[in-house]
C-alpha cells in the first residue's frame, strides 16, 4: 500500500518546460515585477510572439510554474511506499531532492511568490494548492510511519506538521537570502530536528490536564 496523494496533472510540453525554466532564471535575477515577457523570451531563445502562443502573460507563466511544482511534489509523494523500506528515510531523500538538489533560484522564486501571496488572492490560491498537496502527502506518509512503528502512535500530527512547515519555510528563506548558506549541512540539521520533534510532540494522555 502506497502513501500516494492525488495523481499529478498534465505534464508541460517540452516547449512549455523550456519557457518555465527560462522564466525561473529571469524572475530569480530580476524579480517578477521588473522582468518582462521579452526578457523571458530572450532567455528561452524564442521570439516574444512565439512565447505568447504558450503563455498569455507573466501571471500565466507564474501559474504554470506553481502548477508544475505542485504536480512534481504530488508525483514524488506518490512514490513513497512502506514496502520500499523506512518511510522516514524516503521522506528525507524526497526533502533533500527539493531543499538541497534544486538550484538556489528555486528558493528565491518561492520567497517572491510568498511575498506576492500576502497581497494577491490569485497567488495565495496557488500557494494554498501547493500547501494542500504537501499536507496531504505528508499526512499519509506520517500515517504509514506510525503504522510501521517508525513514529509514535500518539504523535500529534497537526502540531508536528506545523513544525515541519515552519522549519522548511525558514530553510527556504535562509537559502534565498544568504549566498553563503550551506543547504546540505542545514538539511542534516533540519531532518535531525524533525525526528527529535516527532518524539516529543505527542497527544496528551487521556485524563491528563
N, C-alpha and C positions, 0 to 999 in steps of 0.2 A: 504494500500500500504506500503510495507516494504522498508527499505533502504539497501537491500541486495546487496552484491558485487557478484563476480563470486563464484560459489559453490566450497567448499573445495574439494581437490582431495582425492585420495585413502588414507584411514587411515592405519597407520603402523600396522602390525600384533602384537600380544601380545609379541612375542619374539623380534621383532624389537624395540618395545617400551621399553622393558627391557634393551636392548643394548643402546638405545639412552639415557635413564635415567642414566645408568651407565657411559656412556661417558661424560655426562654433569658434573657428580660428579668428574670424573677423570680430565677432562680438567680444571675445576674450581680450583682444587687443584694444578695441575702440569703445566698447560698451554698446548696449542696444540703441541708445538714442543717437549717438554720434555716427554709428555705422549706417551706410546706405545700401540700397539694393545693388547699386553699381559696384560698391566695394565687394559685396558677396559674389556678384557675377565675375568680377576680375579674379577673385581668389579661386573660384570654381573653374576658371578658364573657359567662360562662355559669354555670349552677349547678354546684356540686360533683357532684351526681348525674349531670348530663349529661356532665361531664368523665370520670367513671368508666366511662361507656359506651365510651370510646375508649382510655383508659389506666387500668389497674387500680391503679397505684402510681407513686410518684416514680421508682422504678427502671425501670419500663416506659417512662416518659417519657424518661429519660436514654438508655435503649437506643434509643428512637425517634430521638432527636437524633443519636446516634452513627451509626446506620444511614443517616439522611438525609444526613449529611455524607459518609459513605463512598460512598454512591450518587452524590452530586453530583461528588465527586472522580473517580470512575470515568467518569462522563459527560464531564467536562472532558478527561480523558486520551484518551477515545475520539475526541475532535475533532481531536487532533493528527495532522498528516499532512505528511510531507516535500513532498508535491506542492503544499502551500499556501505554501511558502517556508521560510525559516530555522526549523529545529526549535528552536534556542536562543531565538530571538525569540518563538516561540509559547509556549515554556516560561516565559519572563519574563512574558508577558502573563497566562498562567494563574496564575503566582505572585503577580502584583500583584492579581489578582482576589481571591485568598484572603488575602493578607497585608495589603493596603492598603485595598481597596474594602469588605471586610467590616467591620462595626462592631467597636469595641474589645471589646464584650461577648463576641465570639467567642473572643478571646484569654483573657479571664477564665475563660470556661467551660472552655477547653482546659486551663488551669492546674489548675482544680479536678478535672477528670477524671484528669489525670496523677497528682495527689496521691492520689486515691481508688484509682487502679490499683496504687499501691505496696502496698496492704493488702487490696484487694478483687479476688479472682480473676476475677469476672464482669466488672468494669470493665477489668481487664487484658486480657481477651479482646476487649473492644470496641476498645481501643487497638490491639491486635495486628491486628484486622481492617482498621482504617483504615491502619495502617502497611503491611500487606501490599498493599493497593490502591495506596498511594503508591509503594512499592518496585517493584511490577510495572509501573506506568505510567512511572515514571522510567527503569527499566531498558530498556524498549522505546524510549523517546524517545532515550536515550543511544545505543542501538544505531543508530537512524536517523541521529543526528547524526554518528556515527563513519562510517557508510556514505557519507554525502554530503560528508565531509571537514571538517565544522564542528568536530569534536573529534578529537584524536589517536587513531590506530588502536590505539595501545598504552596508552590510558588505563586506569588501574587502577580498574575500575568499582566494586569493593567499597569501596575507600578513598574514592573520590570521593562515592559515595552516603552513606557515613558522615559525611563532612564537611558535605555538604549538609543532612543531617538535624540535625546538631548546631547548625549556624548558624540553620536555620529554627526549631528549638526555642527557641534563645536569643532570636530575634526575637519569638516569641510571649510568652515570659516577660517580656521587657523591655516590650513593649507593654501587657501586662496589669497590670504593677506600677508603671509610670511614666506618670502622666497627661499629662506634657509630651513624651512620646515622639513623634517625627515619623516615621510609618510610610513616607511617600513617600521621604524622604531616606534612611532606613535601608534601604529596599528597593533603592535605587540602589546603595548601598554593598554590600549583600548580593550582588546579581547580578554586580557587577564582581568581587567576591572569588571567586565561583563560577567565573566564566570564567577568572580567573587560576589558580585551583587546578587547573582542567582541563588546564592546560598543564604542570603540574609533578608531578601525582600520576600518574606513569607506571609501567608494569610494568618491572621491571629487564630489561636486555638479556640474552639467552641467554649463559650462561657467566660473567656478572658476579657478584661477591660481594655 
